[in-house]
Amino acid sequence: MRTRNQRQKAQTQGQMAETLACWFLRLKGYRILARDYKTPVGEIDIIAARGTVLAFVEVKQRQTRRASLDAISPRQQYRIIRAAGAFLTRRSDLAGRDLRFDVIAINGLSLPHHLQNAWQADPRHWV
């Protein structure tokens, strides 16, 4: 079990990784619509838009890119999909966008790795 100090350090590192991911997305032409979006059914690190695409982005900071990508379990994907559905019910102005689930892997001093369309959402899980 983690100590309080370890949890605080991990939370601070996670917030820094999300900030870096937001800047990275902005440099790629995305507009950040929400950050740390929390619902009773799940949480989304970043919600961003570019053109007709609405991306729900999970940020993972690990030692390696592979470890970052492997850190997203099917259960977590399901919770992100449910949270995305909750977001969309509140934002009817975003209807008709191309929806995508992305991952940004933050690994040491290398540039962030943006994996677009990291997984597909089964429409039955949206709400």
Residue pairs with C-beta under 8 A, 6 or more apart in sequence:
2 10
13 61
14 59
14 61
17 59
17 60
17 61
17 106
18 35
18 36
18 45
18 46
18 59
20 106
20 112
21 45
21 46
21 57
21 59
21 104
21 106
21 112
22 32
22 35
22 46
24 104
24 111
24 112
24 114
25 32
25 46
25 48
25 57
25 104
25 114
26 32
28 50
28 114
29 50
30 48
30 49
30 50
30 55
31 48
31 49
31 50
32 46
32 47
32 48
33 47
33 48
33 49
33 54
34 44
34 46
34 47
34 87
35 45
35 46
35 47
36 43
36 44
36 45
37 43
37 44
37 47
37 83
37 87
38 83
39 82
39 83
39 86
39 87
41 79
41 82
41 83
41 85
41 86
42 78
42 79
42 80
42 81
42 82
42 83
42 86
43 79
43 80
43 83
44 56
44 57
44 58
44 80
44 83
44 84
44 87
45 57
45 58
45 59
46 55
46 56
46 57
46 59
46 104
47 54
47 55
47 56
47 57
47 84
47 87
48 54
48 55
48 57
49 55
49 94
49 97
52 96
52 97
52 98
53 97
53 98
53 99
53 100
54 94
54 97
54 98
54 99
54 100
55 100
55 101
55 102
55 116
56 80
56 83
56 84
56 87
56 99
56 100
56 101
56 102
57 102
57 103
57 104
58 72
58 76
58 80
58 101
58 102
58 103
58 104
58 118
59 103
59 104
59 106
60 68
60 69
60 71
60 72
60 103
60 104
60 105
60 106
61 68
61 105
61 106
61 107
62 68
62 71
62 105
62 106
62 107
63 107
63 108
64 107
65 105
65 107
65 113
68 103
68 105
68 106
68 107
68 113
69 103
69 105
69 115
69 118
72 103
72 118
72 119
77 101
77 119
78 125
80 101
81 101
81 121
81 122
81 125
81 126
82 125
82 126
82 127
84 99
84 101
84 121
84 126
85 125
85 126
85 127
86 127
88 94
88 95
88 126
89 127
99 121
100 116
100 117
101 117
101 118
101 119
101 120
101 121
102 114
102 115
102 116
102 117
102 118
103 114
103 115
103 118
104 112
104 113
104 114
104 115
105 112
105 113
105 115
106 112
107 113
